[in-house]
Amino acid sequence: MGKKKIKAAIIGCGRIAYGFSKDPKQVKPASHFEAYESNSSVDLVAVCDRDNSKSGNFEPNYRFYEDYRNLIDEHCPDIISICTPPGSHFEVARYAVNAGVKAIFCEKPMVSSLREADELAELVKKNKTVLAVNFMRRWDPFLNKIADFIMSGALGKIILVDCYYTAGVINTGSHMIDLLKMLTGCDVEFVRAEGQSEREVSDPTVDVILRCNKQFNCYFHGMEKDDYMIFEMNIYGSKGKIILYDNVRKASYWVAKDSPNRTGYKELAEEKHNWGERKGSLIDKGLEKLISAFNGEQVRYCNVNDGAKTIEVLAGIMMSVKKHGEKVSFPLKNRDVSIGGV
């Protein structure tokens, strides 16, 4: 008899849950739906969305629900993906954990406030639930090699990080915050929103200074997505620098060497390194990590505590935006602070 399959369900049927599957330019699998479909150890049993018109994408092969509580109560899934709008993540996750769901694949941002992050972290710990936040670059073997390289001290002491992003400090900036922590292991000491968006919006694209580990500054440069999309990070260490480009799919490595032009000085020279580059999709790799953790294996992934730290940094940035660039230090004493709408 074969091994029993893991029962899975998807809550919310938007772009990352299913819609990206229809984009011919997207590397497959491009959605939670395709990741579950392509994993032989999983049995996708049901999907849910408040919009009944989406049922045609799934029925008759999958049961379709308009209320996630009915889905969870009737199917008792082992794993669920939460792909609803961010404002509902906490209530869906709380219901699922209390109902006995043992693994949750949650889209970002994990929740909408520090209070929710604190409560969810405690609830997950109490019930021994595995929760992974889909900061997709966490699943990239290429970036994990670079993280190991930096953590080994091969780049020397980190002295500055320079980042470029578009499409909102919550939406895209949250990915940058998590990537910064993944690659440098840093804790953010304080933030200051330097640039202000031209109009007041719920998710502004702003410039931000983040002070990390009382050691180095990280600069977020917000750019308008109408011109082009960009997601890049330059990491400067005392021994060299790493430039992550092409939506951090590729990297160049530069080493400090004796200057050929001036005695007693060093300059940066490019060197080859064997990190490779991103290959294939990432969401399926994230699901594999989640399943491994569900099965009790020790794996690296973006857990509920990582997700909570990102929420705190986002809350601090939004506080600084509202206070016209005022410095905001961590930890935040007011745990009722919200990151705002997205």
C-alpha positions as CSV (number, residue, x, y, z in Angstrom):
1,M,0.0,0.0,0.0
2,G,1.3,3.4,-1.0
3,K,2.0,6.2,1.5
4,K,-1.1,8.2,2.4
5,K,-1.3,11.5,0.6
6,I,-1.4,14.9,2.4
7,K,-4.8,16.6,2.0
8,A,-4.5,20.2,0.9
9,A,-6.9,23.1,0.2
10,I,-6.6,26.6,-1.2
11,I,-8.3,29.6,0.5
12,G,-8.6,32.5,-2.0
13,C,-8.4,32.1,-5.8
14,G,-6.7,35.2,-7.0
15,R,-3.5,35.6,-9.1
16,I,-1.0,33.8,-6.9
17,A,-3.5,31.0,-6.0
18,Y,-4.5,30.3,-9.6
19,G,-4.4,33.3,-12.0
20,F,-0.7,33.2,-12.8
21,S,-1.2,29.7,-14.2
22,K,-2.9,31.4,-17.2
23,D,0.1,33.6,-18.0
24,P,2.2,31.9,-20.8
25,K,5.3,33.9,-19.8
26,Q,5.3,32.7,-16.2
27,V,7.7,29.8,-15.3
28,K,5.6,26.8,-14.2
29,P,4.4,26.0,-11.7
30,A,3.4,29.7,-11.2
31,S,0.7,29.3,-8.6
32,H,-0.3,27.5,-5.4
33,F,-2.7,25.4,-7.5
34,E,0.0,24.3,-9.9
35,A,2.4,23.6,-7.1
36,Y,-0.1,21.3,-5.4
37,E,-1.1,19.7,-8.7
38,S,2.6,18.9,-9.6
39,N,3.4,17.4,-6.1
40,S,2.9,13.6,-6.0
41,S,2.6,13.5,-2.2
42,V,-0.3,15.9,-2.1
43,D,-4.0,15.5,-2.8
44,L,-5.7,18.9,-3.4
45,V,-9.3,18.3,-2.2
46,A,-11.0,21.7,-2.3
47,V,-10.7,25.4,-3.0
48,C,-12.5,28.5,-1.6
49,D,-13.3,32.0,-2.7
50,R,-16.1,34.5,-1.9
51,D,-16.5,35.0,-5.6
52,N,-18.6,32.1,-6.9
53,S,-17.9,33.0,-10.5
54,K,-14.4,31.5,-10.0
55,S,-15.8,28.1,-9.4
56,G,-15.8,27.3,-13.1
57,N,-12.0,27.1,-13.0
58,F,-12.1,24.2,-10.6
59,E,-15.4,22.3,-10.7
60,P,-16.1,19.4,-11.2
61,N,-12.6,18.2,-10.3
62,Y,-12.4,20.1,-7.0
63,R,-15.1,21.0,-4.5
64,F,-15.6,24.8,-4.4
65,Y,-16.6,26.7,-1.3
66,E,-17.5,30.3,-0.7
67,D,-16.9,30.0,3.1
68,Y,-13.4,28.8,4.2
69,R,-14.9,27.6,7.5
70,N,-17.2,25.2,5.8
71,L,-14.3,23.9,3.7
72,I,-12.0,23.3,6.8
73,D,-14.8,21.8,8.9
74,E,-15.9,19.3,6.1
75,H,-12.5,18.3,4.8
76,C,-10.1,18.7,7.7
77,P,-7.1,19.4,5.4
78,D,-3.6,18.8,6.6
79,I,-2.2,21.8,4.7
80,I,-3.9,25.0,3.5
81,S,-2.7,27.9,1.4
82,I,-4.0,31.3,2.5
83,C,-4.2,33.5,-0.6
84,T,-7.0,35.8,0.4
85,P,-6.5,39.6,0.7
86,P,-4.0,40.4,3.6
87,G,-6.6,41.9,5.9
88,S,-8.2,38.4,6.3
89,H,-5.0,36.4,6.8
90,F,-5.2,36.4,10.6
91,E,-8.8,35.3,10.9
92,V,-8.3,32.5,8.4
93,A,-5.1,31.3,10.0
94,R,-6.5,31.4,13.5
95,Y,-9.6,29.4,12.5
96,A,-7.4,26.9,10.6
97,V,-5.0,26.3,13.5
98,N,-7.8,26.0,16.0
99,A,-9.5,23.5,13.7
100,G,-6.5,21.3,13.6
101,V,-4.8,22.2,10.3
102,K,-1.1,21.4,10.8
103,A,0.6,23.3,8.0
104,I,-0.2,26.7,6.5
105,F,1.3,28.3,3.4
106,C,0.5,31.9,3.8
107,E,0.9,34.7,1.3
108,K,2.6,38.0,2.4
109,P,2.2,40.1,4.3
110,M,1.5,37.5,6.9
111,V,-1.0,39.6,8.9
112,S,-2.0,43.3,9.1
113,S,-0.8,44.3,12.6
114,L,1.7,43.6,15.3
115,R,-1.0,42.4,17.7
116,E,-2.1,39.8,15.1
117,A,1.5,38.8,14.5
118,D,2.0,38.3,18.2
119,E,-1.2,36.3,18.7
120,L,-0.6,34.1,15.6
121,A,3.0,33.3,16.7
122,E,1.8,32.2,20.1
123,L,-1.1,30.2,18.6
124,V,1.2,28.4,16.2
125,K,3.7,27.6,18.9
126,K,0.9,26.3,21.2
127,N,-0.6,24.0,18.6
128,K,2.7,23.0,17.0
129,T,1.5,24.2,13.6
130,V,4.0,24.8,10.8
131,L,3.4,28.1,9.1
132,A,5.5,29.3,6.2
133,V,5.2,32.8,4.7
134,N,5.7,32.8,0.9
135,F,8.6,35.1,0.6
136,M,9.5,33.2,-2.5
137,R,13.2,34.0,-2.6
138,R,13.6,32.0,0.6
139,W,13.1,28.9,-1.5
140,D,15.8,29.8,-4.1
141,P,18.9,27.4,-3.9
142,F,20.9,30.1,-5.7
143,L,20.2,32.8,-3.0
144,N,20.7,30.3,-0.2
145,K,24.2,29.7,-1.5
146,I,24.8,33.4,-1.4
147,A,23.4,33.6,2.1
148,D,25.7,30.9,3.3
149,F,28.7,32.7,1.6
150,I,27.9,36.0,3.4
151,M,27.2,34.3,6.7
152,S,30.6,32.5,6.5
153,G,32.3,35.9,6.6
154,A,33.7,35.6,3.1
155,L,32.4,39.0,2.2
156,G,33.8,40.5,5.4
157,K,32.0,42.9,7.6
158,I,28.8,44.3,6.0
159,I,29.2,48.0,5.6
160,L,26.3,49.0,3.3
161,V,23.3,47.5,1.4
162,D,21.6,49.4,-1.4
163,C,18.2,48.2,-2.8
164,Y,15.8,49.2,-5.6
165,Y,12.2,48.3,-5.8
166,T,8.8,49.2,-7.3
167,A,5.1,48.6,-6.5
168,G,4.7,49.5,-2.8
169,V,6.8,49.2,0.3
170,I,4.3,46.7,1.8
171,N,3.7,44.7,-1.4
172,T,7.3,44.5,-2.7
173,G,9.2,46.1,0.1
174,S,8.2,43.2,2.4
175,H,10.1,40.9,0.1
176,M,13.2,43.2,0.3
177,I,13.0,43.2,4.1
178,D,12.9,39.4,4.3
179,L,15.6,39.0,1.8
180,L,17.8,41.5,3.7
181,K,17.4,39.4,6.9
182,M,17.9,36.1,5.0
183,L,21.2,37.3,3.4
184,T,22.7,39.2,6.3
185,G,21.0,37.8,9.4
186,C,20.5,41.4,10.5
187,D,18.1,42.9,13.0
188,V,16.7,46.3,12.1
189,E,17.4,48.9,14.8
190,F,15.4,51.8,13.4
191,V,13.9,53.0,10.2
192,R,13.3,56.4,8.6
193,A,11.1,57.0,5.5
194,E,13.0,59.5,3.5
195,G,10.9,59.8,0.4
196,Q,7.2,60.5,0.3
197,S,4.9,59.4,-2.4
198,E,3.2,62.1,-4.6
199,R,-0.2,61.2,-3.2
200,E,-1.5,59.5,-0.1
201,V,-2.0,55.8,-0.8
202,S,-2.4,52.8,1.4
203,D,0.9,51.2,0.1
204,P,3.3,54.0,-0.8
205,T,6.5,53.5,-2.8
206,V,9.0,55.4,-0.7
207,D,12.7,55.7,0.1
208,V,13.7,54.2,3.4
209,I,16.8,54.1,5.6
210,L,17.1,51.0,7.7
211,R,19.8,50.9,10.4
212,C,20.9,47.3,10.9
213,N,22.8,45.6,13.8
214,K,24.2,49.0,14.9
215,Q,26.6,48.3,12.0
216,F,25.4,49.3,8.6
217,N,22.7,51.2,6.8
218,C,20.4,49.7,4.2
219,Y,18.8,52.0,1.7
220,F,15.5,51.3,-0.1
221,H,15.1,53.3,-3.2
222,G,11.4,53.3,-4.3
223,M,10.8,53.7,-8.1
224,E,7.6,53.9,-10.1
225,K,6.5,50.7,-11.7
226,D,4.9,52.6,-14.7
227,D,8.5,53.0,-16.0
228,Y,9.7,49.5,-15.4
229,M,9.8,46.8,-12.7
230,I,13.0,46.5,-10.7
231,F,14.1,44.4,-7.7
232,E,17.8,44.6,-7.1
233,M,20.2,44.5,-4.1
234,N,23.8,45.5,-3.8
235,I,25.7,44.2,-0.7
236,Y,29.0,45.9,0.2
237,G,31.3,44.1,2.6
238,S,34.8,45.0,3.8
239,K,36.3,42.3,1.4
240,G,34.1,43.0,-1.6
241,K,30.6,43.3,-2.9
242,I,27.8,41.2,-4.4
243,I,25.3,42.7,-6.9
244,L,22.0,40.9,-7.2
245,Y,20.2,41.8,-10.4
246,D,17.6,40.7,-13.0
247,N,15.0,40.5,-10.2
248,V,17.8,38.9,-8.1
249,R,17.9,35.9,-10.4
250,K,21.6,36.5,-11.1
251,A,24.7,37.8,-9.2
252,S,28.1,39.3,-9.9
253,Y,30.9,39.1,-7.3
254,W,33.6,41.7,-6.8
255,V,36.7,41.3,-4.6
256,A,38.9,44.0,-3.0
257,K,42.4,43.7,-4.5
258,D,45.5,45.8,-4.6
259,S,45.0,48.7,-7.0
260,P,46.8,48.5,-10.4
261,N,46.7,52.2,-10.5
262,R,47.8,53.5,-7.1
263,T,50.2,52.0,-4.5
264,G,48.7,51.3,-1.0
265,Y,45.1,51.3,-2.2
266,K,42.6,48.6,-3.1
267,E,40.0,48.5,-5.8
268,L,37.1,46.1,-6.6
269,A,37.7,43.6,-9.4
270,E,35.0,41.2,-10.7
271,E,35.6,37.5,-10.1
272,K,33.7,34.4,-11.2
273,H,31.8,32.4,-8.5
274,N,29.9,29.1,-8.6
275,W,26.6,30.3,-7.2
276,G,24.9,29.8,-10.6
277,E,21.6,31.6,-11.1
278,R,17.9,31.0,-10.4
279,K,16.6,28.0,-12.3
280,G,12.9,27.2,-12.7
281,S,10.0,28.1,-10.4
282,L,10.2,28.7,-6.7
283,I,6.7,28.2,-5.3
284,D,7.0,24.4,-5.7
285,K,10.2,24.5,-3.8
286,G,8.4,26.4,-1.0
287,L,5.7,23.7,-0.9
288,E,8.4,21.1,-0.6
289,K,10.0,22.9,2.3
290,L,6.6,23.2,4.0
291,I,5.9,19.4,3.5
292,S,9.3,18.6,4.9
293,A,8.6,20.7,8.0
294,F,5.1,19.1,8.3
295,N,6.8,15.7,8.3
296,G,9.1,16.8,11.2
297,E,12.2,17.4,9.2
298,Q,14.6,20.3,10.2
299,V,14.6,22.7,7.2
300,R,15.2,26.4,6.6
301,Y,12.1,28.4,5.7
302,C,10.4,31.7,6.5
303,N,8.5,30.8,9.6
304,V,5.9,32.7,11.7
305,N,8.5,34.5,13.7
306,D,10.3,35.6,10.6
307,G,7.0,36.8,9.2
308,A,6.3,38.7,12.5
309,K,9.6,40.6,12.3
310,T,8.8,41.7,8.8
311,I,5.4,43.0,10.0
312,E,7.1,45.0,12.7
313,V,9.6,46.6,10.3
314,L,6.7,47.4,7.9
315,A,4.7,49.0,10.7
316,G,7.7,51.1,11.7
317,I,8.1,52.3,8.1
318,M,4.4,53.2,7.8
319,M,4.6,55.1,11.1
320,S,7.6,57.1,9.7
321,V,5.7,57.8,6.5
322,K,2.7,59.2,8.5
323,K,5.1,61.2,10.7
324,H,6.9,62.7,7.6
325,G,10.2,60.9,8.0
326,E,10.5,60.7,11.7
327,K,12.9,58.0,13.0
328,V,11.1,54.9,14.4
329,S,13.0,52.6,16.7
330,F,12.5,48.9,17.4
331,P,11.0,47.0,19.2
332,L,7.7,48.9,18.9
333,K,6.1,49.3,22.3
334,N,2.6,49.8,20.8
335,R,1.6,46.3,19.6
336,D,-1.7,47.6,18.1
337,V,0.1,49.3,15.3
338,S,-1.2,48.3,11.8
339,I,0.7,48.2,8.6
340,G,-2.3,49.7,6.9
341,G,-4.3,48.5,3.9
342,V,-2.9,46.9,0.8
